[in-house]
Each structure stands twice: as structure tokens, then as C-alpha cells.
Amino acid sequence: MQNMPDQIKKKHVKYIERHLQLLPAKYEDNDVNKMAILYYSFQSLSLLGEDIQGKYSKYIPWIKSHLITKSAPKQNQRISGFVGSLNVRVDGVITFNLPNTLFALLVLALLKQHHYICHEMDGESIGRFVGLCQLPNGSFKSALDLSGTSVSPVDGEDLRFCYIAVALLYIIGCRSPADYSKYINVSKLLDYIKNQQCFDGAYGQYGEAHAGYTSCALSTLALLKARETIDENFVEKTLTWLSHRQVSSSDIMRKQEEQNPFYDTDDHGGFQGRPNKFADTCYATWCLNSIQLLTKEWQGYVDQRSLENYLLNVTQNQIIGGFSKNDADDPDLYHTCLGISALILLDERLDGSLFLPAHISKLFLK
């Protein structure tokens, strides 16, 4: 981040803060994603060095109002979670889910609400909700059906929800296998994660390795302190696969220029999520996080100068602020957060397993 001029930082701050005010009509379909909008905004501002606690603490009561507690019909116990918007708070119906609950708690962590998270909030009821979302094969769905009697029949299952579930349990205080086992079947979860390993390294569904799923799998294992469950041969294959996701226009990759419609010389230094795909700002974060979780010697697997150049000169918008997916799109909040996060990962100032600034995670959640 030392290579980002103050003038550009100010533009990023201004761009991000627009999302914390009255949003234009095109954002109407994101009303249910308010917790995500808050998280991406506060995370970005915090990484840029802004005092979000001093500036936005007045919104803390409003954020807390999104916590809903219901009775779990089969257990005769209370379960809790956060909704993404008060507009989906419906009496007699369970509308909270795992992603919005994690986004909300991360926002509260960024606002330094440690006492609330650890001592005031009913963490056990959130843990019970997480446990109800686990499937017999060890994976998770993100929500229950409206009655709360079973998992959602329309929701998918993948490594993202496994990560979200474990991150939530970590935030409410789980540290040891016994802590996690109070709410979920850890053994089956570890088996599920292992079954997502791909033949060429990394993790993904249906045998196709994917950088995003790989980051979720490795972050989950890090929070569970289960890094040793990965075979070292697979670690090496995964590191090789991840390093090969960095696009280059100066070596053998350049020979693809006339043969591969998904190759662009402007992507030099960026990371792709899968082979034969364009580079994308977000995958710089997912690949870099995965590499750092696997080895302390991560610098040997990343061309840092080329990556910085890609982020700062290709996908960073130096006119209005923000980062875009690629050099052709307009900036958006998600890729802005991931672009800034990638630069902070290069400085080793981001806790990638919780996806919080390192000083926040050390202060509140370790």
C-alpha cells in the first residue's frame, strides 16, 4: 500500500463512503445484502487506515437490531442469526442465514464491539443455528427452511458455507476440537473438505480446482487448526497450482495470445480463478491468501511487483476511486474490497483466515 498516493486513497475513501449513504435505484435488489455492503465498506475503509469506529459507531444499535432469535421446532431451543435487511424480518418465519450472520459479526468486530460479541450476545444460540445447517456428509447449507425444521431445500452446498460456519463458531469462542464438536461434526467436515481435493492440487467441486473454494478450504482448516491433515505432497501440488494462476505475458503463457480467447496480455501480473480464464481482481486475494496459509515462504510463489502493477495500474480506477473486476469494467464495492485486501496481504497485515485486519483479529478474536 506504500505505493498508493494519498490522493488516490482519498478517492477510494470517497467512492466507498458513497455506499454508506443513500444508494441509487439500481441497488434496490441488494436490499437483502445490507450486511455485506457494510462489511465490504468497513473492511476497505479500515484497511485504508480510516477510523471507522469513530465515524460510524452511531450505527451499532441499528446493526444489532438485525439479530433475530427464534425457537428451533425440533430442538425446543433458541437459535439466532442476523438478517441482511430488516425488510425480511418476518414474524413466525426463520429468515436469517449464515452469510449475513458472519457479515454482521465481522462488521461489529471492525467496530470493536468485542464485549458485545463475547459477553452480551447469545453466542450459543448462533452456534446451535450453525449446527442445524450441517448436512450428513459434513458440508453445510447457508439456511434452514422457513419453518426451521430442516435445511433449505433450494440452497446449494459447497466449501463457502463450510468456511462461513466454522468462522462463525470461531468468532463465538470455539478454539479446540471439543469446542467445535459442541455444535458440529468436525470429523465429517474434515472428510468433506478432503473429498474436495482435486488431482492437480487445490480444491473445488466436481474435481475442478477453483481459487475461491481453495481459499475457503484452507481458511477453514486454519481456523480448525487442522493444517496437518493435508498431505505434504498435496500441499506442494496446491502451491504449484496456485502460483500458475498468476498470468504472465513474458513467458510461455504469451504463446496463448493467438490461440486462447481467454488470454489477455493486459492481465499480466493478475490472478485467474481457474486455468484458461481471464485475470480478476478478486482472485489475487484468494490465491495469495491460500499461498500464505500454506507456507511462510510465500514470496517465492508470487511475482509481487507484477501483481502490484496489475492492481494499481490495470484494475484500480484512479479517476473516481475503487477497483474493478478487470480493465474493462466499472469499479464495484466487492472488487474494491478484494483489491485493497490483496495489497494488504502483500504487506502481511491481513488475517486471511478470518478476513479481518490483523490488528482487529489479534485484539478481539484470538
Protein Blocks (a to p, Z undefined) as FASTA:
>chain_A
ZZpcfklmmmmmmmmmmmmmccdfklmmmmmmmmmmmmmmmmmmmmnopafklmmmmmmm
mmmmmpccdddfklopacddddfbfklmcghiafbdfklmmmmmmmmmmnopmkmmmmmp
cfklmmmmmmmmpcfkopacfbdcfkopaccfkbccdfklmmmmmmmmmmnopabfmlmm
mmmcfklmmmmmmmmpcfkgpjdeehiacfklmmmmmmmmmmnopmmmpcfklmmmmmmm
mmmmpccfkbmmlmmmmmmmkbcfklgoiacfbehiacdfklmmmmmmmmmmmpmklmmm
ccfklmmmmmmmmmpcfkngpjdfblmbccdfklmmmmmmmmmmmnopacfknopafklm
mmmmZZ
